[in-house]
Amino acid sequence: MRKSGVIRELVLWCICAALGFLLVFYYDELLGKIRAFQEVARSTDLKHHVRDAEVKSKSWENIIVIHANREGHFATRAKINNEDTMLMVDTGATYVALSYETAEEIGLNIQPSDFSKAARTANGISKVAAVSLDEITIGDITVSNVEAIVVEPGKLDINLLGMNFLSKLKRFEVSGRKLLLVQ
């Protein structure tokens, strides 16, 4: 074997030994990063990928940024009447619209007889019940006394944040894949 071949093989063995040492030494940290990556990858496979709103408040304004998901929708985690839920911003929706299932989860008592009105939704005409929500909070922004509708069971798969919420803000604007809400 020539001298250059021996040196090359020695360098390769040293690199392998160093990589093995680093793998053993940083195993827990590396495993944590792999698990975090897997969690993000799984969450982006959801039909309505949802991220927390990014808080950018200043002393005189409450500002949050909602990032668009892969489908281009602005969806985020929120609190309705102090209960965790998810909302998708829909400027085409007149009112905040909740699924029947979410209404139950947040403690609204909706009876079958309450579905006395009809509304046009993405799934066609649905029966809805009018409700009043104490408050909706997204990040540092809280809007009180919000009128909403609850859509009959099985007709809405994600809650919608409609114009009646957005119109109570100082302003909202879309810039690229970010939605800015200012109160």
C-alpha positions as CSV (number, residue, x, y, z in Angstrom):
1,M,0.0,0.0,0.0
2,R,1.3,3.4,-0.9
3,K,2.0,6.1,1.7
4,S,-0.8,8.4,0.4
5,G,-3.4,5.5,0.7
6,V,-2.4,4.8,4.3
7,I,-2.7,8.5,5.1
8,R,-6.1,8.8,3.5
9,E,-7.3,5.7,5.4
10,L,-5.9,7.1,8.7
11,V,-7.7,10.4,8.1
12,L,-11.0,8.6,7.3
13,W,-10.6,6.5,10.5
14,C,-9.9,9.7,12.5
15,I,-13.0,11.4,11.1
16,C,-15.1,8.4,11.9
17,A,-13.8,8.2,15.4
18,A,-14.5,12.0,15.9
19,L,-18.0,11.6,14.5
20,G,-18.6,8.6,16.8
21,F,-17.3,10.5,19.8
22,L,-19.6,13.5,19.0
23,L,-22.6,11.3,18.4
24,V,-22.1,9.6,21.9
25,F,-21.3,12.9,23.6
26,Y,-24.3,14.8,22.1
27,Y,-26.7,11.9,21.8
28,D,-29.4,13.3,24.2
29,E,-29.3,16.7,22.6
30,L,-29.4,15.2,19.1
31,L,-32.3,12.9,20.0
32,G,-34.2,15.9,21.4
33,K,-33.7,17.8,18.1
34,I,-34.8,14.8,16.1
35,R,-38.0,14.5,18.2
36,A,-38.7,18.2,17.9
37,F,-38.3,18.0,14.1
38,Q,-40.6,14.9,13.9
39,E,-43.2,16.8,15.9
40,V,-43.1,19.8,13.5
41,A,-43.2,17.5,10.5
42,R,-46.3,15.7,12.0
43,S,-48.0,19.0,12.8
44,T,-47.5,20.3,9.2
45,D,-49.3,17.2,7.9
46,L,-52.5,18.2,9.7
47,K,-55.4,19.5,7.6
48,H,-55.3,22.8,9.4
49,H,-51.8,23.4,10.7
50,V,-52.0,25.9,13.5
51,R,-49.2,28.0,15.1
52,D,-49.4,30.3,18.1
53,A,-49.7,33.9,17.3
54,E,-46.5,35.9,17.6
55,V,-46.8,38.7,20.1
56,K,-45.2,42.0,19.0
57,S,-46.9,44.4,21.5
58,K,-45.7,47.9,22.1
59,S,-46.5,50.0,25.1
60,W,-49.4,51.8,23.4
61,E,-50.7,49.0,21.2
62,N,-51.3,45.2,21.4
63,I,-49.9,43.7,18.2
64,I,-49.8,40.1,17.1
65,V,-48.7,38.4,14.0
66,I,-50.4,35.2,12.6
67,H,-48.4,33.3,10.1
68,A,-50.1,31.6,7.1
69,N,-50.0,27.8,7.1
70,R,-49.0,25.7,4.1
71,E,-52.4,26.2,2.5
72,G,-52.1,30.0,2.9
73,H,-54.7,30.2,5.7
74,F,-54.2,32.3,8.8
75,A,-55.0,29.9,11.7
76,T,-54.0,30.3,15.3
77,R,-54.6,29.1,18.9
78,A,-56.9,31.4,20.9
79,K,-59.0,31.4,24.0
80,I,-62.8,31.8,23.9
81,N,-64.3,32.5,27.3
82,N,-60.9,31.5,28.7
83,E,-61.0,28.0,27.0
84,D,-58.3,27.0,24.5
85,T,-59.4,26.5,20.9
86,M,-58.3,27.1,17.3
87,L,-59.5,29.7,14.9
88,M,-59.0,30.4,11.3
89,V,-59.3,34.1,10.1
90,D,-62.0,34.4,7.5
91,T,-62.6,37.9,6.2
92,G,-65.5,36.5,4.2
93,A,-67.3,35.5,7.4
94,T,-69.6,38.1,8.8
95,Y,-69.5,36.6,12.3
96,V,-67.3,34.4,14.4
97,A,-68.5,30.9,13.7
98,L,-67.9,28.0,16.0
99,S,-68.5,24.3,15.4
100,Y,-71.1,22.7,17.6
101,E,-68.3,20.5,19.0
102,T,-66.2,23.5,20.0
103,A,-69.2,25.2,21.6
104,E,-69.7,22.1,23.8
105,E,-66.0,22.0,24.7
106,I,-66.0,25.7,25.8
107,G,-69.1,25.2,27.9
108,L,-71.8,26.8,25.8
109,N,-75.2,25.1,26.4
110,I,-76.8,24.8,22.9
111,Q,-80.1,23.1,22.6
112,P,-81.5,21.7,19.3
113,S,-84.2,24.3,19.4
114,D,-81.5,27.1,19.4
115,F,-80.7,26.3,15.7
116,S,-83.4,28.6,14.5
117,K,-81.5,30.6,11.8
118,A,-79.9,29.6,8.5
119,A,-76.5,30.7,7.3
120,R,-74.5,30.1,4.1
121,T,-71.2,28.3,4.9
122,A,-68.5,26.7,2.8
123,N,-70.6,23.5,3.2
124,G,-73.8,25.1,1.9
125,I,-76.8,26.3,3.9
126,S,-76.6,25.3,7.6
127,K,-78.7,25.9,10.6
128,V,-77.1,28.1,13.2
129,A,-77.6,29.2,16.8
130,A,-76.8,32.8,17.8
131,V,-74.6,33.1,20.9
132,S,-72.7,35.9,22.7
133,L,-69.1,35.2,23.8
134,D,-67.7,36.9,26.8
135,E,-64.3,37.3,25.2
136,I,-61.9,36.1,22.6
137,T,-58.2,36.3,23.3
138,I,-55.4,35.9,20.8
139,G,-51.9,36.6,22.2
140,D,-52.2,40.0,23.9
141,I,-55.4,41.0,22.1
142,T,-58.7,40.5,23.9
143,V,-62.1,41.5,22.4
144,S,-65.1,41.4,24.8
145,N,-68.8,40.8,24.0
146,V,-68.4,39.1,20.7
147,E,-71.6,37.9,18.9
148,A,-71.1,34.5,17.2
149,I,-72.9,31.7,15.6
150,V,-72.7,28.0,16.4
151,V,-73.1,25.8,13.4
152,E,-75.2,22.6,13.6
153,P,-73.2,19.4,14.5
154,G,-70.9,18.0,11.9
155,K,-71.1,21.0,9.5
156,L,-68.0,23.0,10.4
157,D,-64.5,21.5,10.9
158,I,-62.6,24.6,12.0
159,N,-63.8,27.7,13.9
160,L,-63.8,30.9,12.0
161,L,-62.8,34.4,13.2
162,G,-65.1,36.7,11.3
163,M,-65.3,40.4,10.5
164,N,-67.3,41.2,13.6
165,F,-64.1,40.4,15.7
166,L,-61.7,42.0,13.2
167,S,-63.8,45.2,13.0
168,K,-63.3,45.8,16.7
169,L,-59.6,46.1,16.2
170,K,-57.7,49.3,15.5
171,R,-56.5,47.7,12.3
172,F,-55.5,44.4,10.6
173,E,-53.4,44.0,7.5
174,V,-51.9,41.2,5.4
175,S,-48.3,41.4,4.3
176,G,-47.1,38.4,2.4
177,R,-47.7,35.3,4.6
178,K,-48.3,37.3,7.8
179,L,-51.5,38.8,9.2
180,L,-51.0,41.7,11.6
181,L,-53.7,42.4,14.2
182,V,-53.4,45.7,16.1
183,Q,-55.6,46.7,19.1
